[in-house]
Amino acid sequence: MPRVSPVAEVESNLLQAVEGVDRSFLHQSYWDQNEFVLLEGLIPRPVIEACLIEIERVEPDIHRNYVPGHKQGGSVSSYVIREKAPAMLALYRSPALRMFLSRLVDAPLMLCPEDDPHACALYYYTKPGDHIGFHYDTSYYRGARYTVLIGLVEQSEHCRLVARVHKGKALTEISETRIPMEPGTMVVFNGDKLWHAVTPLGTHERRVILTLQYVTDQRMGPLKKLFSNMKDAFAYFGPAALMYRPKAKQTSSRDGTPFQTDAMTNHPILRFLAGAGGAPLNCNS
């Protein structure tokens, strides 16, 4: 009997997982909480186990970062994940997961461009005091940017995701939630709307999070691109993040303009979502 490929196995497990979710209740919860939702244990154990093998494989590529008064920790960029972590890459690119997320947020989601080191990244909290202060996952893209956090390792009593769900509204409406990111737990939110942080790691503790980023428009203005690159180099992935040049597979449109192929572009559900939102579904839009 032929062995199932790791990519196919990831997709099969994810498809089964998202089919078992009460989508109506989840959709309502997401919008009631200002575009934020917690899904405990959504990612199946076989997918998590494949990712756990890969987080050990990419540990030599961790870039430690420190921003005084704001953050310290370790990061592995999407460039490394594309080369060394096929299960995590399959998780990020999963058509089943992206369709599920698109229906949740009422928007046709696209993968980030190949030169975005945040597209699919790992954050390692491995030294006492590793943390990140309150912030938004601000979108420098012309459209919205959505963050998906997936717990892989949670060996801490102190290090927690802190989410202030209604930041920007009346103070009495702010609901602060402290979330242990157990393996398989997933958090989804609009990056411009959730005010969030990670509390400091304690001694002899360890925490590893996989983050996935999706966008509604892959374009970014030149000034914002420069600012985004500087932030990535300084606060996350080091100078190597500035030197990467993607070798993306490209095809050509009828007018000769190159664009990245995207297997989800022709999916009927995403076309429906795009039509409902009044925007064309174009992987280069």
Backbone as a ProteinNet text record, in pm:
[ID]
protein_1_A
[PRIMARY]
MPRVSPVAEVESNLLQAVEGVDRSFLHQSYWDQNEFVLLEGLIPRPVIEACLIEIERVEPDIHRNYVPGHKQGGSVSSYVIREKAPAMLALYRSPALRMFLSRLVDAPLMLCPEDDPHACALYYYTKPGDHIGFHYDTSYYRGARYTVLIGLVEQSEHCRLVARVHKGKALTEISETRIPMEPGTMVVFNGDKLWHAVTPLGTHERRVILTLQYVTDQRMGPLKKLFSNMKDAFAYFGPAALMYRPKAKQTSSRDGTPFQTDAMTNHPILRFLAGAGGAPLNCNS
[TERTIARY]
85.4	0	89.2	69.2	156.1	140.9	252.2	252.2	194.9	108.8	50	156.5	164.4	263.6	232	335.4	311.3	214.9	225.7	137	-8.4	-28.8	-164.4	-219.7	-132.9	-177.1	-219.3	-142.7	-179.5	-314.8	-333.2	-458.2	-577	-559.3	-666.8	-710	-613.5	-643.9	-712.2	-666.9	-726.6	-869.1	-889.9	-1023.2	-1122.4	-1081.8	-1168.5	-1194.4	-1091.9	-1106.1	-1202.8	-1190.4	-1275.2	-1418.4	-1436.4	-1572.1	-1652.1	-1582.9	-1651.7	-1684.7	-1658.1	-1679.2	-1819.9	-1880	-2008.5	-1980.8	-1987.3	-1943.6	-2034.2	-2160.8	-2252.7	-2222.3	-2203	-2170.5	-2034.7	-1937.9	-1803.2	-1803.8	-1875.2	-1883.9	-1943.3	-2049.1	-2111.9	-2016.3	-1943	-1847.9	-1736.8	-1688.8	-1580.6	-1621.3	-1740.2	-1784.7	-1829.7	-1884.8	-1923.1	-1801.2	-1684.7	-1561.9	-1469	-1527.8	-1451.6	-1342.8	-1381.9	-1295.4	-1180.9	-1221.1	-1127.6	-1200.9	-1132.8	-1194.5	-1085.6	-1116.7	-1029.1	-1090.1	-1008.7	-1054.6	-959.6	-1002.7	-917.4	-909.9	-787.7	-766.8	-812.4	-820.1	-870.9	-773.8	-645.3	-547.9	-523	-543.8	-534.2	-394.3	-391.9	-266.2	-162.5	-200.3	-98.1	-28.9	-102.4	-42.2	53.1	11.4	97.9	225.9	213.4	332.1	431.4	381.5	470.6	540.8	468.7	528.3	631.8	609.1	703.1	838.7	836.4	961.9	1035.5	960.1	1022.6	1073	1011.7	1062.6	1200.4	1229.9	1364.7	1461.5	1414.2	1499.2	1544.2	1457.3	1491.1	1551.7	1570.5	1625.8	1760	1850.1	1976	1955.4	1838.2	1810.1	1737.4	1720.5	1652.7	1735.1	1668.3	1732	1678.9	1766.2	1726.6	1717	1611.7	1591.5	1556.5	1590.1	1563.4	1534.5	1417.6	1379	1352.6	1440.1	1426.9	1287.7	1232.6	1102.6	984.3	1010.7	898.3	899.8	1014.6	1010.9	1148.8	1148.5	1266.2	1219.1	1295.4	1257.9	1333.4	1287.8	1352.4	1252	1297.9	1209.2	1273.7	1190.8	1232.8	1139.4	1196.4	1116.4	1055.8	965.9	902.9	1004.1	1115.1	1217	1274.6	1302.1	1356.4	1249.9	1127.5	1019.8	997.2	1003.9	985.5	1092.9	1213.8	1324.6	1329.5	1284.5	1311.8	1189.3	1071.9	956.3	833.9	828.3	718.1	580.4	573.2	442.2	385.7	469.5	423.5	385.8	462.5	431.1	297.7	274.7	148.1	31.4	54.2	-48.3	-83.7	17.6	-7	-80.3	-39.3	-94.6	-221.2	-266.1	-379.5	-503.9	-555.9	-682	-798.6	-803.3	-912.9	-912	-794.1	-784.9	-815.9	-764.5	-786.1	-932.7	-997.1	-1139.5	-1218.7	-1184.2	-1248.3	-1231.6	-1109.7	-1081.8	-1151	-1155.4	-1220.7	-1367.9	-1431.5	-1573	-1593.1	-1497.5	-1506.6	-1500.3	-1405.6	-1383.1	-1459.8	-1535.4	-1614.2	-1527.5	-1416.1	-1327.1	-1244.3	-1215.6	-1131.7	-985.1	-930.3	-793.9	-691.3	-578.1	-466.3	-344.5	-253.5	-123.8	-48.6	43.3	129.4	228.5	282	384.5	504.9	578	692.1	801.9	808.8	916.3	875.7	763.4	720.8	767.2	866	918.1	819.2	712.3	610.8	503.8	500	390.7	360.2	463.9	452.6	578.2	567.5	686.8	668.9	781.6	782.4	835.5	772.6	821.2	855.4	980.6	1032.4	1047.9	984.9	1003.6	1077.8	1207.7	1291.4	1382.5	1392.1	1476.6	1391.9	1423.9	1345.6	1330.3	1206.5	1180.6	1138.3	1147	1099.4	953.3	920.3	785.5	768.6	649.6	626	518.2	540.2	446.2	321.7	229.2	103.1	126.3	54.1	68.9	-47.7	-61.5	-148.5	-60.8	-113.8	-44.6	-84	-30.1	-69.5	-45.6	-143.5	-129.4	-64.4	50	111.8	67.1	-12.2	-68.9	-186	-227.1	-337.3	-471.4	-477.6	-598.7	-578.7	-666.3	-659.7	-559.1	-507.6	-413.7	-470.2	-478.3	-534.9	-426	-424	-324.7	-389.8	-319.8	-359.5	-243.8	-267.8	-167.1	-202.7	-102.9	-124.7	-23.7	-73.7	14.5	82.7	215.3	291.1	352.2	415.1	473.9	426.3	366.9	323.5	367.7	490.9	548.3	576.3	471.6	486.2	361.2	383.2	272.7	260.1	357.7	361.9	337.5	385.1	381.5	244.1	170	33.7	8.4	-71.7	-123.5	-230.5	-215.2	-312.1	-383.4	-514.4	-592.2	-694.9	-688.3	-788.6	-885.3	-996.3	-1083.1	-1148.7	-1189.1	-1261.8	-1181.3	-1051.5	-968.6	-1020.4	-1027.8	-1076.3	-1218.9	-1291.7	-1427.3	-1421.8	-1535.5	-1539.4	-1461.9	-1394.5	-1310.7	-1388.6	-1514.6	-1594	-1618.9	-1592.4	-1617.3	-1492.1	-1377.1	-1254.9	-1259.4	-1242.8	-1241.3	-1102.1	-1026	-889.9	-891.3	-839.2	-835.9	-691.8	-655.5	-521	-531.7	-462.1	-484.4	-359.3	-368.9	-260.3	-270.8	-164.9	-167.7	-122.3	-212.4	-181.3	-164.8	-89.3	-70.5	-203.1	-219.5	-341.8	-441.9	-425.2	-514.8	-484	-589	-573.2	-649.6	-586.3	-648.4	-648.4	-760.6	-773.9	-820.2	-754.6	-800.5	-755.2	-826.9	-789	-675.1	-560	-441.2	-454.7	-540.4	-558.4	-656	-715.5	-822.1	-794.6	-699.3	-675.7	-550.6	-568.6	-459.1	-411.5	-289.6	-248.7	-100.8	-64.7	71.9	97.8	223.6	260.9	338.8	293.5	357.1	490.5	582.9	718.2	723.3	815.1	840.9	913.3	880.9	948.6	1072.9	1141.4	1262.7	1226.9	1311.4	1293.7	1160.6	1115.8	992.8	1023.5	925.5	944.4	808.3	805.9	681.7	717.8	647	670.7	536.4	527.6	402.8	429.2	338.2	340.9	242.6	287.6	198.3	182	59.1	25.5	-40	-0.7	-56.7	-124.8	-245.1	-319.6	-364.7	-379.5	-414.9	-527.7	-591.8	-694.9	-642.6	-521.4	-459	-308.1	-240.2	-96.8	-9.2	-69.5	9.7	49.3	166.7	216	292.2	262.7	330.4	478.5	561.5	706.9	754.1	692.7	734.2	697.5	577.8	537.6	621.3	659.6	745.6	880.7	935.6	1063.7	1052	944.8	925.7	908.5	832.4	810.4	941.8	1023.9	1153.2	1243.8	1247.5	1332.2	1285.4	1154.4	1099.6	1134.6	1120.4	1152.3	1298.5	1386.3	1530	1569.1	1510.4	1549.5	1484.8	1355.8	1278.6	1249.4	1274.5	1232.9	1339.6	1379.4	1453.5	1597.4	1644.7	1781.2	1799.8	1921.7	1950.2	1924.3	1928.3	1904.2	1766.2	1672.3	1537.2	1535.4	1637.3	1643.9	1708.9	1780.8	1859.3	1792.2	1681	1614.5	1548.9	1563	1494.8	1421.1	1287.8	1211	1230.1	1224.5	1228	1089.7	993	853.5	824.5	743.1	697.2	598.2	617	530.4	475.5	364.4	308	274.6	215.9	188.8	41.8	-10.4	-146.1	-145.1	-260.2	-268.7	-195.3	-184.6	-116.5	32.9	80.5	223.5	270.7	179.3	218.7	236.7	354.4	375.3	296.6	253	188.9	207.1	196.3	209.4	84.9	104.7	-9.9	-64.2	-192.2	-258	-370.2	-353.4	-448.7	-588.5	-599.5	-730.6	-807.1	-740.7	-804.6	-934.8	-938.6	-1056.4	-1155.4	-1133.5	-1223.6	-1360.4	-1468.9	-1601.3	-1644	-1604	-1643.7	-1575.4	-1446.1	-1376.2	-1429.2	-1469.4	-1529.2	-1661.8	-1736.3	-1862.3	-1836.2	-1736.8	-1704.1	-1659.2	-1577.6	-1529.9	-1646.6	-1738.5	-1854.3	-1941.9	-1955.4	-2038.7	-1979.5	-1843.7	-1777.3	-1762.4	-1802.6	-1795.8	-1657.5	-1562.1	-1425.3	-1387.3	-1310.7	-1269.1	-1169.9	-1173.9	-1080.1	-961.3	-853.1	-734.3	-613.9	-533.4	-421.7	-319.6	-329.1	-236.6	-303	-429.3	-501	-465.1
-119.3	0	124.6	219.5	336.7	426.4	484.1	571.2	708.7	761.9	893.3	1000	1098.5	1204.1	1288.4	1347.8	1431.6	1546.2	1606.7	1718.1	1671.2	1558.6	1503.7	1463.8	1412.8	1371.8	1492.4	1601.5	1724.3	1774	1777.2	1827.8	1741.3	1610.2	1519.8	1542	1556.4	1579.6	1713.4	1816.2	1948.9	1952.7	1887.8	1884.4	1820.4	1711.3	1642.5	1730.3	1803.2	1886.5	2001.4	2071.8	2189.2	2149.6	2029.7	1984.6	1958.5	1932.6	1903.2	2025.3	2146.2	2268.6	2323.3	2375.8	2444.4	2583.3	2596.6	2719.5	2837.8	2814.3	2923.5	2986.9	2903.6	2953.8	3023.4	2963.6	3019.3	3155.6	3163.2	3288.1	3398.6	3366	3465.2	3509.9	3413.3	3445.6	3536.5	3508.7	3587.9	3734.2	3757.8	3895.6	3961.2	3885.1	3940.5	3988.9	3927.8	3961.5	4048.6	4131.4	4227.4	4160.2	4055.2	3979.7	3908.2	3831.8	3747.6	3621.5	3506.8	3384.6	3284.7	3208.6	3103.2	2968.6	2878.2	2742.4	2644.5	2590.7	2500.7	2363.7	2315.6	2180.6	2157.7	2262.9	2244.1	2165.5	2196.4	2132.1	1989.2	1889.9	1748.5	1709.8	1613.2	1569.5	1523.6	1447.5	1406.4	1525.2	1633.8	1753.1	1818.7	1827.1	1885.7	1804.1	1672.7	1587.6	1607.1	1623.2	1649.9	1783.9	1883.5	2014.8	2010.6	1928.8	1919.5	1866	1773.9	1723.3	1837.1	1919.1	2025.2	2142	2169	2279.7	2248.3	2119.4	2081.8	2094.9	2063.6	2068.9	2211.3	2310.2	2447.6	2528.3	2467.3	2540.4	2607	2545.1	2615.3	2747	2768.3	2889.6	2996.8	2974.1	3073.7	3202.5	3314.5	3445	3504.7	3526.1	3588.1	3739	3797.8	3940.7	4003.6	4131.2	4204.1	4349.3	4395.1	4535.2	4589	4673.8	4720	4773.7	4721.7	4767	4710.7	4624.9	4574.1	4423.4	4366.5	4223.2	4161.3	4029.9	3947.3	3805.4	3733.2	3597.4	3550.6	3440.6	3385.8	3369.9	3387.2	3378.4	3297.6	3225.6	3155.3	3200	3248	3307.8	3204.6	3252.9	3166.3	3115.2	3187.7	3141.8	3007.1	2997.1	2872.7	2763	2798.7	2699.3	2640.6	2723.1	2671.3	2570.1	2585.3	2496.7	2370.6	2380.4	2272.4	2214.3	2272.6	2229.8	2208.4	2099.5	2078.4	2065.2	2009	1994.8	2131.7	2219.1	2353.1	2432.4	2415.6	2484.3	2435	2303.7	2247.2	2298.2	2315.9	2370.7	2512.8	2594.4	2731.5	2737.5	2655	2659.6	2576.1	2510.5	2418.7	2484	2432.7	2484.5	2469.3	2358.5	2336.3	2441.5	2471	2569.8	2708.8	2742.4	2877.5	2899.6	2798.1	2809.6	2831.8	2755.7	2767.7	2909.7	2962.4	3095.1	3203.5	3185.4	3283.6	3296.2	3184.6	3187.2	3247	3224.6	3279.6	3431.9	3489.1	3634.1	3707.8	3633	3692.3	3767.7	3707.8	3769.5	3660.5	3675.4	3577	3597	3506.3	3522.6	3465.6	3536	3493.2	3468.6	3388.2	3373.7	3505.2	3530.4	3647.4	3625.5	3732.2	3716.8	3637.6	3577.6	3491.9	3564.9	3698.5	3772	3825.9	3780	3821	3717	3749.8	3650.9	3613.6	3694.2	3665.4	3569.8	3541.1	3463.8	3338.7	3264.7	3142.5	3136.7	3171.9	3187.9	3119.4	3095.7	3035.5	3135.9	3139.9	3222.8	3132.6	3140.6	3058.6	3144.4	3100.6	3160	3054.4	3071.9	2965.7	3014	3145.8	3199	3280.6	3275.6	3351	3497.6	3545.5	3683.7	3703.8	3600.7	3615	3657.6	3758	3814.1	3906.5	3961.2	4071.4	4160.7	4293	4388.4	4404.7	4483.7	4502.9	4569.1	4518.4	4567.9	4519.9	4579.4	4528.2	4461.7	4365.5	4311	4397.8	4517.7	4618.2	4569.7	4593.5	4555.9	4668.8	4638.6	4733.8	4707.5	4602.8	4573.7	4668	4675.6	4765.1	4711.1	4583.1	4523.2	4485.1	4399.8	4354.1	4239.8	4224.2	4116	4039.4	3908.6	3823.6	3733.2	3723	3641.6	3514.7	3403.4	3274.7	3226	3206.7	3154.2	3010.3	2921.7	2779.9	2736.5	2684.7	2636.4	2505.7	2499.6	2377	2321.5	2408.8	2368.8	2467.6	2418.6	2502.9	2437.7	2470.1	2416.6	2533.4	2606.9	2727.5	2753.4	2804	2848.6	3000.4	3066.6	3212.4	3278.1	3218.1	3279.2	3257.2	3365.9	3356.2	3463.7	3426.5	3525.8	3606	3737.3	3825.1	3903.4	3885.5	3947.5	4042.7	4168.2	4266.6	4281.1	4216.5	4191.4	4316.8	4412	4527.8	4656.1	4648.9	4768.7	4868	4996	5097.2	5138.1	5056.6	5091.4	5145.2	5163.8	5213.1	5120	5177.5	5097.4	4985.2	5009.7	4907	4786.8	4800.2	4690.5	4607.3	4649.6	4573.7	4444.3	4333	4202.3	4143	4133.1	4079.8	3929.7	3853.9	3708.7	3660.7	3574.1	3515.4	3370.7	3341.5	3215.8	3126.9	3007.9	2910.2	2846.1	2856.9	2804.5	2659.2	2571.8	2429.2	2376.4	2268.2	2213.1	2186.9	2247.1	2229.8	2341.4	2426.4	2540.9	2645.8	2707.1	2806	2932.8	3046.8	3177.8	3247.7	3310.5	3382.4	3523.9	3623.9	3761.2	3853.1	3963.4	4071	4147.6	4152.8	4211.3	4355.8	4431.1	4572.6	4595.7	4488.8	4508.7	4448.7	4357.1	4292.9	4350	4411.7	4463	4346.5	4296.7	4173.2	4175	4084.2	4074.7	3930.3	3902	3772.3	3799.6	3744.4	3769.1	3694.4	3742.5	3686.4	3538.3	3468.7	3327.7	3313.3	3207	3180.3	3094.2	3066.6	2984.2	2838.8	2774.7	2634.1	2611.6	2711	2698	2710.3	2667.2	2669.7	2683.4	2763.1	2787.5	2812	2745.9	2764.5	2781.6	2887.5	2921.5	2930.2	2873.7	2890.4	3000.7	3097.4	3204.2	3200.5	3213.9	3215.7	3349.6	3409.6	3538.1	3526	3581.5	3583.6	3726.6	3760.3	3896.8	3896.2	4011.6	4027	4099.5	4152.9	4223.9	4210.8	4154	4128.6	4250.4	4362.2	4480.4	4557	4621	4704	4821	4942	5059.9	5058.9	5127.3	5123	5173.5	5278.8	5329.9	5234.3	5178.3	5080.4	4953.5	4916.4	4799.7	4823.1	4942.4	4976.1	4968.4	5026.5	5023.9	4881.1	4800.8	4661.4	4583.5	4606.3	4537.8	4574.4	4703	4747.7	4685.5	4682.3	4622.7	4473.9	4402.6	4259.6	4234.2	4316.3	4297.5	4329.3	4435.1	4480.1	4399.2	4369.9	4315	4166.3	4104.2	3964.7	3871.4	3892.1	3788.2	3823.6	3943	3981.1	4032.4	4078.4	4136.4	4040.9	3909.3	3812.7	3831.5	3887.1	3908.8	4011.8	4097.2	4199.3	4148.9	4037.9	3991.8	3881.4	3830.5	3719.1	3763.7	3683.9	3706.8	3579.4	3581.1	3458.3	3404.7	3271.4	3205	3147.4	3235.8	3193.9	3145.2	3038.5	2991.7	3094	3132.5	3231.9	3184	3242.3	3218	3353.3	3360.1	3489	3499.9	3618.1	3644.8	3672.8	3694.7	3713.8	3838.7	3938.3	4059.7	4054.5	3936.1	3918.6	3956.4	3998.8	4037.8	3914.6	3899.2	3781.9	3793.4	3680.1	3679	3542.8	3541.1	3415.3	3331.4	3203.7	3114.8	3088.8	3063.6	3039.2	2940.7	2819.1	2711.9	2742.5	2834.1	2863.8	2968.2	3035.3	3145.2	3102.8	2983.2	2939	2861.9	2858.1	2781.2	2847.8	2775.1	2836.3	2909.4	2859.4	2927.4	3062.6	3066.2	3193.8	3290.4	3239.3	3327	3384	3299.4	3345.7	3455.1	3431.4	3530.4	3660.3	3650.2	3770.2	3846.8	3773.3	3838	3904.8	3837.3	3893.9	4022.7	4029.5	4148.9	4257.1	4227.9	4326.9	4347.8	4255.2	4271.7	4154.7	4176.8	4065.9	3977.7	3850	3755.7	3742	3807.1	3807.9	3796	3692.2	3669.4	3781.9	3867.9	3979.7	4111.7	4104.2	4230	4288.8
0	0	0	-94.6	-102.7	19.9	62.6	179.2	143.2	229.9	207.8	232	144.8	159.2	282.7	346.2	464.7	436.6	318.7	284	275.9	210	197.6	333.8	420.3	553.7	636.7	627.4	697.3	648.6	516.3	459.6	500.2	498.8	536.2	680.7	770.1	911.1	933.7	863.1	879.6	825.3	713.1	654.4	750.3	811.6	907.8	1030.3	1075.3	1194.8	1173	1061	1038.5	1004.6	950.7	920.1	1047.1	1158.5	1283.3	1367.7	1316.1	1393	1369.2	1474.9	1462.9	1405.4	1275.7	1210	1240.5	1255	1283.8	1419	1521.2	1655.1	1654.4	1586.5	1581.4	1511.5	1400.7	1325.1	1411.8	1485.4	1572.6	1682.7	1741.5	1848.5	1797.3	1678.5	1619	1605.6	1553.7	1533.4	1662.8	1756.3	1886.5	1963.6	1938.7	2010.2	1925.8	1840.7	1762	1678.7	1608.2	1517.7	1591.5	1691.2	1766.8	1810.5	1800.7	1850.3	1892.3	1995.3	2047.3	2016.6	1957.7	1927.1	1996.3	2106.4	2184.4	2117.2	2095.7	2044.5	1901.4	1820.4	1683.5	1595.5	1605.2	1516.8	1565	1478.1	1519.4	1568.6	1657.6	1717.9	1614.7	1510.6	1412.3	1345.1	1322.1	1262.3	1361.4	1487.2	1590.4	1606.8	1606.5	1622.9	1508.8	1386.7	1273.3	1291.1	1342.3	1366.1	1478.4	1580.1	1691.6	1645.7	1553.2	1496.4	1425.9	1355.6	1276	1360.6	1475.5	1556.1	1612.4	1633.4	1674.7	1556.9	1437.4	1318.4	1286.8	1311.3	1273.7	1389.2	1504.4	1618.4	1589.8	1508.9	1478	1404	1348.8	1272.3	1353.2	1482.1	1566	1570.3	1549.5	1568.1	1698.2	1795.1	1920.7	1902.2	1959.4	1945.1	2078.7	2090.7	2214.4	2180.3	2216.9	2200.6	2340.5	2394.3	2533.3	2565.2	2673.5	2719.2	2642.3	2541.2	2461.9	2441.5	2399.7	2369.2	2375.9	2401.3	2381.7	2355.1	2273.4	2238.9	2117.1	2058.1	1939.5	1827.2	1703.9	1587.6	1476.7	1402.6	1280.6	1168.8	1059.9	953.9	859	775.4	675.7	573.5	553.8	459.7	503.8	634.6	690.1	687	722.6	724.3	586.2	481.6	345.9	308.6	363.3	329.4	415.3	542.3	636.8	707.5	690	769.3	680	605.9	511.5	576	696.8	762.4	799.7	855.2	890.4	766.1	660.7	535.8	479.5	488	441.5	525.2	654.3	742.3	699.6	673.5	631.1	497.6	403.3	268.6	251.8	356.4	348.1	287.1	176.6	121.3	218.9	292.8	387.4	497.8	551.9	659	607	490.6	437.5	399.7	347.6	317.6	446.6	550.2	680.7	736.8	728.6	780.7	698.2	567.1	479.9	512.9	539.7	574.8	714.2	802.9	938.2	936.4	860.4	862.1	752.1	670.7	561.6	461.4	425.3	326.4	259.1	129.7	61.3	98.7	176.7	227.2	130.1	120.8	38.3	125.9	74.6	138.4	125.4	218	205.2	90.5	34	-69.8	-18.1	-110.9	-75.3	1.2	-13.8	52.9	189.3	243.9	377.6	478.5	563.1	658.2	767.7	785.1	886.3	836.4	707.4	649.3	730.3	762.9	842.5	927.5	1054.3	1137.5	1272.7	1338.4	1471.6	1572	1689.8	1798.1	1916.2	1957.7	2066.9	2192.7	2300.9	2432.2	2513.5	2528.5	2586.3	2698.9	2719.1	2824.8	2921.6	3052.9	3150.4	3107.9	3114.4	3076.9	2933.8	2849.9	2711.7	2712.4	2633.1	2634.3	2514.8	2499.5	2407	2466.6	2458.9	2515.3	2429.2	2478.4	2407.3	2271.6	2171.9	2035.6	1950.2	1833.9	1728.4	1623.5	1551.5	1434.4	1314.5	1314.6	1215.7	1073.4	988.6	848.2	770.3	708.6	617	473.3	457.3	326	300.4	174.5	139.9	188.8	214.7	269.3	415	464.6	603.6	616.9	736.3	768.7	887.7	873.3	978.8	1035.8	1167.6	1237.6	1290.5	1271.4	1329.1	1415.1	1543.3	1635.1	1670.4	1664.6	1695.9	1801.4	1912	2016.6	1977.6	1996.9	1971.9	2100.1	2179.2	2307.4	2412.8	2519.7	2631.3	2761	2801.4	2924.7	3018.1	3051.4	3131.6	3213.8	3333.8	3418.2	3415.2	3356.1	3360.6	3225.3	3119.9	2987.1	2923.1	2903.2	2851.6	2745.9	2647.3	2553.9	2627.3	2627.5	2691	2581.3	2570	2463.3	2522.5	2483.4	2522.6	2405.4	2417.8	2304.2	2248	2333.1	2282.7	2294.2	2275.1	2278.4	2175.3	2215.6	2123.9	2152.9	2230.4	2272.5	2415.7	2476.5	2613.5	2705.3	2805.3	2894.1	2961.1	2989	3056	2966.9	2835.7	2743.3	2716.5	2771.4	2749	2829.7	2760.8	2826.4	2808.1	2916.6	2907.1	2934.1	2839.6	2848.7	2848.7	2943.9	2949.1	2902	2792.8	2722.9	2726.6	2784.4	2769.4	2631.5	2552.6	2415.9	2415.6	2460.2	2462.6	2319.5	2301.5	2166.3	2096.3	1978.5	1901.5	1916.8	2020.2	2037.2	1930.5	1876.4	1770.9	1806.4	1781.1	1799.1	1664.2	1629.9	1502.6	1532.9	1470.9	1491.3	1378.5	1365	1273.6	1338.7	1271.8	1332.9	1375	1308.8	1342.1	1455.6	1509.6	1608.1	1745.5	1755.6	1885.5	1951.8	2067.4	2150	2236.3	2211.8	2277.7	2315.6	2404.7	2456	2497.4	2535.3	2592.4	2720.3	2831.5	2960.5	2970.6	3058.4	3064.3	3102.5	3039.7	3067.5	3200.5	3272.3	3398	3379.3	3489	3487.2	3454.5	3374.8	3335.6	3262.3	3188.5	3110.9	2961.6	2881.1	2735.3	2667.3	2562.9	2488.8	2343	2250.9	2107.3	2038	1958	1888.8	1739.3	1661.1	1516.1	1480.7	1400.7	1357.7	1206.5	1161.3	1019.1	988.1	877.1	838.1	701.8	693	567.5	539.9	413.4	375.3	273.1	258.7	156.5	33.4	41.9	-69.1	-52.4	-150.4	-137.3	-164.5	-203.3	-235.5	-109.6	-116.7	-8.1	-70.6	-26.8	-79.8	-46.5	-124.8	-105.2	30.4	83.4	212.9	325.3	316.7	417.6	406.8	284.7	266.2	331.5	315.7	378.7	530.2	584.7	729.6	778.9	706	744.4	743.4	642.7	634.1	751.3	786	896.4	1028.1	1047.4	1169.7	1178.6	1066	1065.1	1097.8	1039.2	1060.5	1204.4	1260.9	1393.9	1505	1490.7	1602.6	1593.2	1475.6	1461.8	1404.6	1281	1209	1173.9	1208.7	1180.4	1037.6	1006	873.6	757.4	782.8	674.7	613.1	691.8	640.5	528.4	522	418.7	290.3	301.5	187.5	108.6	159.2	91.9	-37.6	-140.9	-267.2	-305.1	-305.3	-328.8	-468.1	-478.7	-608.3	-633.5	-641.6	-653.7	-794.1	-801.6	-930.7	-984.5	-1109.3	-1166.8	-1298.6	-1334.4	-1464.2	-1522	-1639.3	-1700.4	-1735.9	-1720.4	-1762.8	-1912.4	-1968	-2112.1	-2158.8	-2069	-2111.1	-2082.2	-2039.7	-2017.8	-1878.9	-1790.7	-1656.3	-1569.2	-1504.2	-1419.2	-1290.3	-1238.2	-1107.7	-1045.2	-910.7	-837.9	-857.4	-878.4	-888.3	-748.8	-739.3	-611.8	-637	-585.7	-614.7	-564.4	-466.8	-410.4	-490.8	-585.4	-656.6	-722	-778.6	-851.8	-766	-634.7	-550	-546.3	-567.6	-575.3	-449.7	-330.7	-207.1	-195.6	-232.1	-225.6	-330.1	-446.5	-547.6	-495.9	-423.8	-365.7	-263	-174.1	-72.2	-135.2	-241.5	-308.4	-369.7	-430.6	-490.1	-386.9	-270.9	-164.7	-110.5	-112.2	-62.6	-166.7	-291.2	-395.8	-451.9	-422.9	-471.9	-557.7	-662.5	-747.4	-674.8	-698.9	-638.3	-731.1	-697	-780.3	-690.7	-709.8	-617.8	-625.5	-722.5	-733.8	-700.5	-653.2	-629.3	-494
[MASK]
+++++++++++++++++++++++++++++++++++++++++++++++++++++++++++++++++++++++++++++++++++++++++++++++++++++++++++++++++++++++++++++++++++++++++++++++++++++++++++++++++++++++++++++++++++++++++++++++++++++++++++++++++++++++++++++++++++++++++++++++++++++++++++++++++++++++++++++++++++++++++++++

